[in-house]
Amino acid sequence: MLTITALGPFQAWSGGTLLDLGGQRQRAVLARLLVAGGRAVPVGTLIDELWPGEPPAQALSTIQGYVSRLRRALEPDRAPREEARVLISAPPGYALRAGTEQVDMWRFESLVKSDGTPAQVWAAMDTALGLWRGPALAEFGELGWATTEAGRLEELRLIAVERRADAGLALGRATSLVADLEAHASAYPLREEAWRLLAVALYRLGRQGDALSALRRARAAWRDELGLDLSDGLKRLEADMLAQRLEVPRSAQTAGEPAAASARLEVPGSAQTAGEPAATSATAPLRVLVADDQALVRTGVRAMLAGEPGVTLAGEAADGEEAIARVAETRPDVVLLDIQMPRLDGLAAARRILAEDRPPKVIMMTTFGSDENLHAALRAGVSGFLLKTSAPEQFLAAIRAAAAGDALIDPTITTRLIASFAGRSDPAAPPALAGLADSQLDVLKLVARGLTNHQIGQALSWPEQEVAVMVKSLLEHLGLFDRAQLVMAAYESGLVTPGEKPYFSSL
């Protein structure tokens, strides 16, 4: 089946084979038809939007050539005179005919706009967010229509994050949501729903002081940015917390206290009370496959996942070849992959796994991180590195970060290992860092040292949310997808070198 992805690298696949869509402008024709959502786009509109300002004299024949080559790529088995079924002529232009399940951005939008019980909404939003592999339509960022559509999709992504969290609170999952909501509110401090959800999650855990502190931070951000006080809704929430008028689910109450009345949730096949764990089959937990030749490591990961809500073990493998086979069988969301294994090492296995259609996220594990393959694996697109001695919280944070489209690298690996490969030229490396302001370079250096946004804020005396905005701007400026690639850009460009003492250009 033909599938087209735009939520990250723009690609088309047929039966597991990556299709050649040609050069960037030819690819832009298909992307523009994708944005039209199946509606016809006139040829004149395609010309104006692909060549803003002054199109070439042969623009019409060039577009026709692009369409002809795209048709051959999308339908390689179509007979020469057979009518196209995917990229069709729709006078006065062209249209894309595909099912919602074939196009990730169409499927994403359909899922975000779906409704149902909290368990159903949780599963739908989880699936929708799992479709993202990076910024939408990033390679067409210089074209106005692509920028507009990318902004629309990003807004839908934020709505999906918040709808998932709202459903999770209804299902009694405040514990597993707080960290994600803290990051979400810090990155988008002007979103009322982000602060409401964070405050409610903290309150549900019995952390009333932290909940009120979150609302104070929201008030400070709004006053600094907009000159406004909190909205009426957040003010009412604050007043209800101060008066302790909000109900706390049974799971957050002290033993022996009477439980507050809670609403019933209708879940297919069971009767469930808000605050109790939802049925696994209805909540689509993150499925993790662990591949390591040491049985002790696999046992430890199995025990760690067993006690974590919203995460489950999808399978195990003892070598690289078995890992590839298990991924094909179980289709996990995340793979924890040892870098040193018999038969086929972790790096080779990661490359093959990530080359598949709709691959899972891959997190590499290492014992002490002295292997040069770490550098190559980051370039291959893995979503993080962890020492096997890391705390369970670090493993779980890495799994959730990878599933959300981000990356987490153990700071020890960042400082001790990646630095040893600094200065190596790489034709695939991001362009030089020219054009970055001193403040941006300061933040990039600290990211490369493995610091979190909170730690960077402390080092530079900045609010944490300002750091989050700066990191996002760096990703956009350099055309990168995640924090791991920022680390590589800093080392490969020579901005940070092994053994260098912390130095900030603006200090």
C-alpha positions in Angstrom: 0.0 0.0 0.0 1.2 3.5 -0.8 1.9 5.7 2.2 3.1 9.3 2.3 4.6 11.0 5.4 4.9 14.7 6.0 5.1 14.9 9.8 8.9 14.8 9.7 11.0 13.8 6.6 8.8 14.0 3.5 8.7 10.5 2.0 6.5 8.1 0.1 6.6 4.3 0.6 5.1 1.4 -1.3 5.1 -2.1 0.2 8.0 -1.1 2.5 10.1 0.4 -0.3 11.1 4.0 -0.2 10.1 5.8 -3.4 12.2 8.3 -5.3 10.2 11.5 -5.4 12.9 13.5 -7.3 14.2 16.9 -6.5 12.9 19.4 -3.9 10.6 21.4 -6.3 9.1 18.2 -7.8 8.6 16.9 -4.2 6.9 20.3 -3.4 4.3 19.6 -6.1 3.2 16.4 -4.2 3.4 18.2 -0.9 1.2 21.0 -2.1 -1.4 18.5 -3.3 -1.2 16.8 0.0 -1.9 20.1 1.8 -5.0 20.5 -0.4 -6.5 17.4 1.3 -7.7 15.7 -1.9 -9.1 18.9 -3.5 -7.9 19.9 -6.9 -5.2 22.6 -7.2 -5.2 24.7 -10.4 -1.9 24.6 -12.4 -1.7 28.4 -12.1 -1.8 28.1 -8.3 0.9 25.5 -8.4 3.1 27.8 -10.5 2.6 30.8 -8.4 3.2 29.0 -5.1 6.2 27.0 -6.3 8.0 30.0 -7.8 6.9 33.0 -5.6 7.6 36.3 -7.4 8.7 35.4 -10.9 8.1 31.9 -12.3 10.2 30.8 -15.3 8.9 31.0 -18.8 8.6 27.2 -19.1 6.9 26.8 -15.8 3.8 25.0 -17.2 5.8 22.3 -19.1 8.0 22.0 -16.0 5.0 21.3 -13.8 3.7 18.8 -16.3 7.1 17.0 -16.3 7.1 16.9 -12.5 3.6 15.4 -12.4 4.5 12.8 -15.0 7.6 11.7 -13.1 5.7 11.6 -9.8 3.0 9.4 -11.3 5.6 6.9 -12.4 7.1 7.0 -8.9 3.8 6.6 -7.0 2.4 3.9 -9.4 5.4 2.0 -10.7 3.2 -0.9 -12.0 0.8 1.3 -14.0 0.7 0.6 -17.7 2.0 3.4 -20.0 -1.5 4.4 -21.3 -3.4 3.5 -18.1 -5.1 6.4 -16.3 -3.4 7.5 -13.1 -5.3 6.6 -9.9 -3.2 8.5 -7.3 -2.1 11.8 -8.8 -5.0 12.5 -11.1 -5.8 15.3 -13.6 -8.6 17.5 -12.2 -9.0 20.4 -14.7 -7.8 23.1 -14.4 -5.1 21.3 -12.3 -4.3 18.1 -10.4 -5.5 16.4 -7.2 -4.2 13.6 -5.0 -6.4 10.6 -4.4 -5.5 8.6 -1.3 -7.2 7.2 1.8 -6.9 8.9 5.2 -4.8 6.0 6.5 -2.3 6.5 3.6 -1.2 10.0 4.5 0.1 10.6 8.0 -1.0 14.3 8.3 -4.5 13.4 7.1 -4.7 10.5 9.6 -3.3 12.8 12.4 -5.9 15.4 11.8 -8.7 12.8 11.8 -7.5 11.3 15.1 -7.2 14.7 16.8 -10.7 15.7 15.9 -12.2 12.3 17.0 -14.2 12.0 20.2 -15.2 9.3 22.7 -14.7 8.1 26.2 -11.5 9.3 28.1 -9.9 5.9 27.3 -10.8 6.2 23.6 -9.5 9.8 23.5 -6.3 8.8 25.2 -5.7 6.1 22.7 -6.5 8.3 19.7 -4.3 11.2 20.9 -1.5 8.8 21.7 -1.7 7.3 18.2 -1.9 10.8 16.7 1.2 12.1 18.5 3.1 8.9 17.6 2.8 9.8 13.9 5.2 12.8 14.4 8.9 12.2 13.5 9.9 15.8 13.3 8.7 19.3 12.1 5.9 19.1 9.5 6.9 20.0 5.9 10.2 21.3 7.2 12.1 21.0 3.8 9.6 23.4 2.2 9.9 26.1 4.9 10.8 28.8 2.4 7.4 28.4 0.7 4.5 30.4 2.3 1.8 27.7 1.9 4.0 25.1 3.6 4.8 27.5 6.5 1.1 28.2 7.0 0.2 24.5 6.9 3.0 23.6 9.3 1.8 26.2 11.7 -1.7 24.7 11.5 -0.5 21.2 12.1 1.7 22.3 15.0 -1.4 23.9 16.7 -3.3 20.6 16.2 -0.3 18.8 17.8 -0.5 21.0 20.9 -4.2 20.4 21.1 -3.6 16.6 20.9 -1.0 16.9 23.7 -3.6 18.7 25.9 -6.5 16.4 25.0 -4.3 13.4 25.8 -3.4 14.9 29.2 -7.1 15.8 29.9 -8.1 12.2 29.2 -5.2 10.9 31.3 -6.4 12.9 34.3 -9.9 11.5 33.9 -8.3 8.0 33.9 -6.3 8.7 37.1 -2.9 9.0 35.5 -1.7 12.3 37.1 1.6 10.7 38.2 2.8 9.9 34.7 1.6 13.2 33.2 3.2 15.8 35.5 6.6 15.7 33.9 5.2 16.0 30.4 2.8 18.8 31.4 5.6 20.7 33.1 7.6 20.7 29.9 4.6 21.6 27.9 3.6 24.6 30.0 7.2 25.8 30.1 7.6 25.6 26.4 4.2 27.3 25.7 3.6 29.6 28.7 0.8 31.5 27.0 -1.5 28.5 26.6 -4.1 28.6 29.3 -5.0 24.9 28.9 -1.3 23.9 29.5 -1.3 25.6 32.9 -4.8 24.3 33.9 -3.8 20.7 33.2 -0.5 21.0 35.1 -2.1 22.6 38.1 -4.9 20.0 38.2 -2.4 17.1 37.8 -0.3 18.4 40.7 -3.4 19.0 42.9 -4.6 15.4 42.2 -1.3 14.1 43.6 -1.8 16.0 46.8 0.8 18.7 45.8 -1.4 21.7 46.5 1.5 24.1 47.0 3.1 23.1 43.7 -0.3 23.4 41.9 -0.7 27.0 43.2 3.0 27.7 42.3 2.2 26.6 38.7 -0.6 29.1 38.6 1.6 31.9 40.0 4.2 31.1 37.2 1.4 31.4 34.7 0.4 34.7 36.1 4.0 36.0 35.9 4.4 34.8 32.3 1.2 36.4 31.2 2.0 39.7 32.9 5.5 39.8 31.4 4.4 38.8 27.9 0.9 40.3 27.6 0.4 42.7 30.5 -2.6 40.6 31.5 -3.7 38.8 34.6 -4.9 35.1 34.6 -8.1 34.3 32.7 -11.3 34.0 34.7 -11.1 30.2 34.4 -7.6 29.9 35.9 -8.6 32.4 38.6 -11.6 30.2 39.6 -9.3 27.2 39.6 -6.9 29.0 41.9 -9.7 30.0 44.3 -11.1 26.5 44.4 -7.7 25.1 45.2 -7.2 27.7 48.0 -10.6 26.8 49.4 -9.9 23.1 48.9 -13.2 22.7 46.9 -11.7 20.4 44.3 -12.2 16.6 44.6 -9.1 14.5 44.9 -9.3 10.9 43.3 -9.0 7.9 45.6 -5.5 7.1 44.3 -4.1 10.5 45.6 -5.7 10.3 49.0 -4.1 9.3 52.3 -5.0 5.8 53.5 -8.0 5.9 55.8 -9.5 9.2 54.5 -12.9 9.0 52.9 -12.8 9.0 49.1 -14.4 11.8 47.1 -17.3 10.8 44.9 -16.0 10.2 41.4 -17.6 9.9 38.0 -18.0 6.5 36.3 -16.3 6.0 33.0 -17.8 3.7 30.4 -15.0 1.5 29.0 -15.8 -1.3 26.6 -16.0 -4.6 28.4 -15.7 -3.2 31.9 -17.1 -0.7 34.5 -14.3 1.7 35.6 -14.1 4.4 38.2 -12.2 7.6 37.6 -8.8 7.4 39.4 -8.4 3.7 38.8 -6.0 2.4 36.2 -7.7 1.9 32.8 -7.7 -1.4 31.0 -4.5 -1.9 29.1 -6.3 -2.8 25.9 -8.3 0.4 25.9 -5.5 2.8 26.7 -2.8 1.9 24.1 0.3 2.0 26.4 3.7 2.6 25.0 5.1 -0.7 23.9 8.8 -1.2 24.5 11.1 -4.0 23.1 14.4 -4.6 24.8 17.4 -6.1 23.0 20.4 -7.1 25.0 22.6 -10.2 25.1 22.7 -10.1 28.9 19.7 -11.7 30.5 20.2 -9.7 33.7 19.7 -6.4 31.8 16.5 -7.7 30.1 15.2 -8.8 33.5 15.9 -5.4 35.0 14.1 -3.6 32.2 11.2 -6.0 32.4 10.8 -5.3 36.2 11.1 -1.5 35.6 8.3 -1.5 33.0 6.1 -3.8 35.1 5.5 -1.0 37.6 5.1 1.9 35.3 1.6 2.9 34.1 1.2 3.6 30.4 4.3 1.6 29.4 4.5 -2.2 28.7 7.0 -4.7 27.4 6.4 -5.7 23.8 9.1 -8.3 23.6 12.8 -9.3 24.2 15.8 -10.2 22.0 19.2 -11.4 22.7 21.1 -10.3 19.6 20.8 -7.8 16.7 19.2 -10.3 14.2 16.6 -11.4 16.7 15.9 -7.7 17.5 15.1 -7.0 13.9 12.8 -10.0 13.7 11.0 -9.1 17.0 10.4 -5.5 15.8 8.8 -6.8 12.6 6.6 -9.2 14.6 5.6 -7.0 17.5 5.7 -3.4 16.0 6.8 -1.7 19.2 6.8 2.0 19.8 10.3 2.2 21.3 13.3 -0.2 21.1 16.0 -0.3 23.8 19.0 -1.6 21.9 22.4 -2.6 23.3 25.2 -1.3 21.2 27.4 -4.4 21.7 25.7 -7.7 20.8 26.6 -11.0 19.1 25.7 -12.0 15.5 24.7 -8.4 14.6 25.8 -5.4 16.6 23.4 -2.8 17.9 24.5 -0.1 15.4 23.9 -2.3 12.4 20.6 -3.5 13.8 19.5 0.2 14.5 20.3 1.2 10.9 18.2 -1.7 9.5 15.3 -1.0 12.0 15.3 2.7 11.2 15.3 2.1 7.5 12.0 0.2 7.6 8.6 1.8 6.8 7.2 3.6 9.9 10.1 2.5 12.2 9.9 2.6 16.0 12.1 5.0 18.0 15.4 3.5 18.9 17.3 4.2 22.1 20.9 2.8 22.4 22.2 1.4 25.6 25.9 1.1 26.6 27.9 -0.1 29.6 30.5 2.6 29.8 30.3 4.4 26.5 33.8 4.1 25.1 32.7 2.7 21.7 33.3 4.9 18.7 30.0 3.6 17.2 28.1 6.0 19.4 29.0 8.9 17.0 27.8 6.9 13.9 24.6 5.8 15.7 23.6 9.4 16.4 24.1 10.2 12.8 21.9 7.2 11.9 19.0 8.8 13.7 18.6 7.1 17.0 16.5 8.9 19.6 18.9 8.7 22.6 21.7 7.1 24.5 21.7 5.7 28.0 24.2 4.1 30.3 22.9 0.8 31.6 23.7 2.1 35.1 21.2 5.0 34.7 18.4 5.2 37.2 15.0 3.8 36.2 13.6 7.3 36.0 16.2 8.2 33.3 15.1 5.1 31.3 11.5 6.0 31.5 12.1 9.7 30.7 14.1 8.6 27.6 11.3 6.2 26.5 8.6 8.9 26.8 10.8 11.5 25.2 11.5 9.3 22.2 7.8 8.4 21.8 7.0 12.1 21.8 9.5 12.7 19.0 12.3 14.2 21.1 15.6 12.7 22.2 17.5 12.2 25.5 21.2 11.6 25.8 22.7 10.7 29.2 24.9 13.7 30.2 27.8 11.4 31.0 27.8 10.2 27.4 27.4 13.7 26.1 30.5 15.1 27.9 32.8 12.1 28.0 32.2 10.3 24.7 30.6 12.5 22.0 33.3 15.1 22.7 36.0 12.6 21.7 34.7 12.7 18.1 34.6 16.5 17.8 36.0 18.2 14.8 35.4 15.4 12.4 34.0 16.6 9.1 30.8 15.0 7.9 29.2 15.9 4.6 25.8 15.3 6.1 26.5 17.6 9.0 24.3 20.8 9.4 25.6 24.0 7.8 27.9 26.3 9.7 26.5 28.1 12.7 26.9 31.5 11.0 24.0 33.8 11.7 23.4 32.7 15.3 23.4 35.4 18.0 25.7 35.2 21.0 22.8 34.2 23.2 21.9 31.3 20.9 25.5 30.1 20.8 25.6 30.2 24.6 22.5 28.0 24.8 23.8 25.6 22.1 27.0 25.1 24.1 25.1 24.2 27.2 22.9 21.8 25.3 26.0 20.1 23.9 27.3 19.7 27.5 24.2 17.7 28.4 22.4 20.3 30.5 18.6 20.3 30.8 16.6 23.5 30.1 16.2 24.0 33.9 20.0 23.8 34.4 20.7 26.1 31.4 18.2 28.6 32.9 20.1 28.5 36.2 23.5 29.0 34.4 22.3 32.0 32.4 19.8 33.4 34.9 17.0 33.0 32.4 13.4 31.7 33.0 13.2 28.0 32.0 10.5 28.7 29.5 12.7 31.2 27.7 15.4 28.5 27.3 12.7 26.1 25.9 11.8 28.8 23.3 15.5 29.4 22.4 16.1 25.6 21.9 13.1 25.4 19.6 14.4 28.4 17.6 17.8 26.7 17.3 16.2 23.5 15.9 14.2 25.6 13.4 17.2 27.7 12.4 19.5 24.7 11.8 16.8 22.6 10.2 17.2 19.9 12.9 14.6 17.6 14.5 15.7 17.0 18.1 18.2 17.8 20.9 20.5 14.9 19.9 21.1 16.6 16.6 21.8 19.9 18.3 24.5 18.1 20.3 26.1 16.7 17.2 25.9 20.1 15.4 27.8 21.8 18.3 30.6 19.2 18.3 30.9 18.8 14.5 31.1 22.5 13.9 33.8 22.9 16.5 31.7 25.2 18.7 32.5 22.8 21.6 35.7 20.9 21.8 37.0 18.1 24.1 38.2 19.3 27.5 37.0 22.9 26.9 36.1 24.8 30.0 32.7 26.3 30.1 32.7 29.6 28.4 29.8 31.8 27.3 30.3 34.3 24.5 28.0 36.9 26.1 29.6 36.9 29.5 
